[in-house]
Amino acid sequence: MDYENRFRQHLESLHQEGRYRVFADLKRRCGAFPVADHFTESGTRDVAVWCSNDYLGMSQHPTVRAAMHEAIDAVGAGSGGTRNISGTTHYHVELEQELADLHNKEAALLFTSAYIANDATLSTLTRLIPGLQIFSDEKNHARSRASGMAAGPSHIFRHNDLEHLECFLQSVPLDTPKLIAFESVYSMDGHIAPIGEVCDLADKYNALTYLDEVHAVGLYGPRGGGIAELEGVMDRVDIINGTLAKGFGVMGGYIAASRACCDAIRSYAPGFIFTTSLAPAVAAGALASIRHLKRSDVERTRHRERVQTLKTMLADVGLPVMDNPSHIVPVMIGDPVHCKAVTDTLLTQYGIYVQPINYPTVPRGTERMRLTPSPVHSDAQMAYLVGALSELWAACPVANGQYVRLAAE
């Protein structure tokens, strides 16, 4: 076996499909977000970042940074171990208590990422509940879709289709253990799930509910508890999965649920047991961010206004922005090579950084740009972005619903 050649063949297939990913070498400037330094072979230049998941800019908030500095000075850099072996600092304990309060649950459990939280929780639930059947929305994020399918028998229902979900639930005996896994905000299309109606079905068919709120926590609800808080249904959801890396601006993931559920995952999940805990400074920063956003609605109000302003500006000039009720601003392109050509041109000619979104993140033929305006994106930056996109669309117009590739290709 020629292993190196096998690697090259797989990479070449990505290049041919236009799906090979190139990472932008960025250095964000504290206090100047969304501006960053972009490092290239020819030098360093300014770019405006339009695709960050730091939705509210909390990673650079003075309160968050001060908490992290204080924690480093107090206890040092690392946690020193797993949660079981000396890695449970007081910062971790406080953060879990704050998260449980945020979601009105008895307990919460920290992980190093929301991906790990999903993988560890879903796989452990199938071990603790023999015969557990998982019912998963077809547009669930790859992290939860993969975790659910690996964890046990899965039924994939059509996106936000309650009738299709009920058909699957009806096909399984009532006394069979069940779990419905779905998201509140679907991060590529911006759709919002009918959480209350899903909970109605869960009650009717004796199923647990597992709600992924990673793209909603911090951004929705009077205290940043997510869509479930906004709609007043948090008490009806059994397990809420969230992240500290998006709306809260730091890193890490968690679940919030009953005390018994969190304790069982804590005690049985290898992904929790054998992983070094979050650095204390990270936990301290997340704790400060959550506490701030529980009290302050300034960031959320400004964010909503910025999102609506950008959506209106894009629609007004005829750009194919996908309508949705959330903060996600997808601009459809529909071809991977064209998508990369557009985003490459934005970066090299206009100093605008947007990462192309291709398969497998989205289905083939639905490749897009995903814009994420923040509270600190200015009117001038929005006008410049819309102007640049208008020029590119004028150079590659729509023909019979298909986008014509740039002549340079």
N, C-alpha and C positions, 0 to 999 in steps of 0.2 A: 504494500500500500504506500503510495506517494502522498503522505499526509499534507505536505505543504501545497502540492498541486490541487488537492481536494479543497483546501481553504481558498486558494486563488479562484477556483472554478465557481465556488459559491459567491465570492465577492464580485466576480465578473458578471454573474447573473443579476446582481443588484444594480450594477452600473448599466447594464443593457436595459433594464426595466425603468431606469431613472429613479430608483429608490435608495441608492447609496447615500448614506447620511454623512455630512461633513459638519463637524462641530465648529462653531464660531468661538474664537479665543477672545474672551471678553474680560474686562476689569471694570466692574461697576464703580461709580464714584459716589461715595457716601454724601448725601445731601443734594445730589444732582440728578437723582433718578427721574426720568428714564435714560439719561445720557450715560454712556459707557465708553471706555477705550476699547477699540477693536485692534488686536494685534495681527498683523499680516506679514508676509515675507518682505513686502516693500515698505513696511513701517507701521506706525500706529495712527489711527484716525478716530474721530468722534463718530459714534452712531447713536441713534435713538432706538431703544429696545421696545418693540411692540408685541412681544409674545411671552412675556414673563408671567409665571403663575403667582408671583408676589403681588396679588391683586390689589391690595390696599397700600403697598409700599411700607408695610410694617417692619421689614427687615432693616430699614434705616431709621426707624422711629427713635428719637432720643431716649425714651423710657426703656425701650427694649435693649438698646445698646448699653445704657447705664447699668441695667440689671446684669447683663453678661459680663461687663468689666468688673463689677462688684463680686460676682461669683468666682471669676478667675483669680482675683486678688485674695479671696477668702479661702478657697479650697484647691486651687490649681486647675490644670487643664482637663485631665481625664477622670472618669468615675472610679477606676481602680478595679473593676470586676463586673461580673454578671449581677443581675438583681439578687440572685441567691447568695452570692459570695461577695460581700462588701460593697456591691455596686448600687445599693439602695440608699441614696443620699436624701437628706431632708427636702431638697429641691424636687426630687421625683415624687415623694410622698405628697407634698403640697400641690404639685401639678396634677396628679391623679385626683386629688380631692376637688380641685378647681374644675377639672373636666367633668367629673361626675355631677357637680353642681350646675355646670353649663347646660348639660343635657337632662337634668332632673332625674338622674339615675342613682342607684345605690352605690355604684362603684365605677371605676375606670381603670384601664390597664394600658401602660405605655409600651410602645415598640419603637424600633429604630426607623421605621417607615410605615406608611399605610399599606404598601404592598406586603410587607412582612406581617402586619396586623391581619390582613385578609387571609393570607396563606396559612398562618399559624392558627387562626381562629376557626376557619372553615374546615381545615383538615382535622383539627382536634375535635371539633363537634361531631364529625362523622365517626371518629373512633369512640367517643363517649356515648353516642346515641346510635347503636347498631341499626342498620336499615334506613338511615336518614336519607330522604329524597330531597334533592335541591332543585328549585324552580328559579331559573335565572333569566332576566331580561336579555334579549339578544344584543342589545347595545351596551350592556355592562362593560365597563373598562376592562382591558385585557388582564389587569391584575386580578380582579375578582372573578372574571370568566374562567381564566386558567386555573385559579385556585379551586373554584367550585367544581369544575370538570374533573380535576385530579382528585378531589376529596371524595367523591362518591357519585352515585347515579344522578344524572342531571336531565332536566327538561328545559329546553330553551324556548321561551314564549316570545311572540312578536312584541316589538318595542311598544311599551305602554298600552298593550292590548289586554284589557281586563277579561274580555270574553275568552280569548285564547288561553290566558292563564287559568281561568276557571275550568276550561275543558281539560287541561292537564291535571288540575287538582281533583276533578271528578273521576279521573281515570285511576286514581290511587285509593285504596281503602282508607276510610276515615281514620282508623286507628294507626295507620302507617306514619311514622315520624316525618315531618316535612319542614322545609325552610325555604322561604321566598327571599331571594337576594336581588336587590335592585338599587338604583342610585336616585338621589334627589335631583341633582343637576347633571345632565349628560354633557360632558365637557367638550365634545366635538360638534354637536348640533345645537347645544344650548337648551334642549328640551327639559321640562320639569315633570317629574313623576306624579301621578295621582296617589299620594301617600295614604290618605285616608281611605280611599277605595280599596287599595291593596290590603290595608289592615282589616277592612271588612271581610274580604275573602279569607284572610288568614284566620280570623275568628270563626268564620263559617266552616272552614275545613281543618281546624286544629293545627295550624302551622305557625312556626316561629317566623319573625320578620327580621331581616338583616339589611339595614339601610346604609348605603355608602354616601356620606355627606361631605366627601373630601373637597369638592368644588363649591361648597356652600357655607361651611363653618367660617365664622368671622364676618361673612358678607350678608347674611340674611337673618331675620329675627331681631327682636328688640335688644337682645344681648349677644347676638352673633352665634346663636345655637343652630342655625341652619334653616332649611325649608320646613322641617318638622316643627321647629319652634314657631316660625312665621305662621304656619297653618294651624297651630295649636294641637298637634297630634303626637308630640314627643312621647307622651305617656303610653301611646298605643304601639310604639315600635319597641321590639325586644332588645335588639342589639344595634347600636349606632357606631359606624366606623368613621373616623375622621383623621385629618392630618394637621400637623403643626407647620407644614412647609408652604402653604399657599396663603390663605387669608391671614394667617397669624405670622407669616414671614420668617419662620425659623426652619426647623426640620424635625422629623419624627412622625409617628402615627399612633393611633390608639383605638380602643373600643370602649364604649360606655354601655353598661348593662346592669343586670341584677348582681348583687354581691356574690351569690353562688356561682353564676355564670363566669364572672371575671376570675373568681378564685379557682374554678376548675381549669380555665385556660391557663392561668398562671402556674398551676401545679402540673399540668400535663403537656403543654405545648413545647416541643423541642426548640422551635423558633424563638420562643421567649426565654426558656431556661438556659440555653447555651450561647446567648448573645450578650456581649458586653453592653451595659446600659448606656443611654445617652449621656454625653458629657454634661456635667453639672451646669456649665455656662449656657448650654443649649436649653436645658430644662428651665433655667432661671429666665432666659429670654422669652421662651414660650409662655411661661407663667405670667410675666409682665405684660405680654401682648394680649393674652386672654383677659386679664383683669382690666386692662385699658379699654378693650373693645366691649366688655360687658357694660361699661359706664358711658362710653362715648359713641354717639351715632354720627358724629361729624364725618368720619371717613366713609361710612356706608352711604350717607346722603350725597356726598360729593361724588362718590363712585357711580351711583345710579345716574346722576346727571351727566357725567362724562360718557358713560356707556350709551345713553339715549342720544346724546349729541352726536357721537360718532356714527351711530347707526343711521340717524337722519341725514347726516352729511353724505354718507356713502350712497344711500338710496336716492338722494336728490340729484346725484350726477349719473344715476343709472348703473351703478356697480352692483354685481350680484350678491349682495349681502343676504344671508339666510335669516329670515324672520324667526324670532324666538322670544320667550318671555324672560330670559335670564341675562346675565352679564357677558356671555360669550358672544363674540362677533365674528362668525365664520364668513369668509368670502370664497365662494365656490369657483373652482377652476376646472376640475374634471379630467386632468391628465397629469401624470407624475412628472414627465419631462418638462412640460410647459410650466407646471407649478414650480419646479426648481429653477427654471429659467427666469420666471418672474421674481422670485425671492432673491436669486443671485443678483439680478439687475437692481433691485431695490437696495441691496447692500452695497454693491460696488459703485453705482452711479448716483445714488441718492442718500447714502448713509442711514438707511432704514433697515433695521434687522427684524425680519419675520422668518421663522423657521417653516419650511414647507411641511404640510401634514399629508403623508402618503400611507398606503397599505403597509403593514397590517393595522395601523392605528385607526384608519377609516377604510371602508370597502373600496375596492378598485373602481375607478370611474367617478369617485367623489372626492378626489384630491382637492385640497383647499389651503388657504391661509386662515389662520386662527388668530385674530387680533384681540388683545386684552388691554383695553384702556384702563388706566389707574387714576386715582384722584389727582395725581400730579402731572398728568399729560395735559399740556396747555392747548389753548385754542389754536395758536400758531403751529404747534406740532401736528395737530389734527389736520389743519388746512394743508400743510406741506405733504402729509401722508396721502390725503385724498387727491391732491394735485398730481402726485407721482403716480398713483394708481390709475388715474384718469388718462395720463399720458401713455402708460403701458397698455391700457385697454384700447386706446385709439390706435396703437401700433399693431395690435393683434385682436381685431374685432370678432364678435360672435357671428357665426354663420350656421343657420339652421339648428341653433341650440348647442353647437359644438364650438369649442374655442380653437382658433387657428393659431398654430405655433409661431413663435417669433421667427422672423426671417433669418436671424443670425444662427438659428439651429440648422 
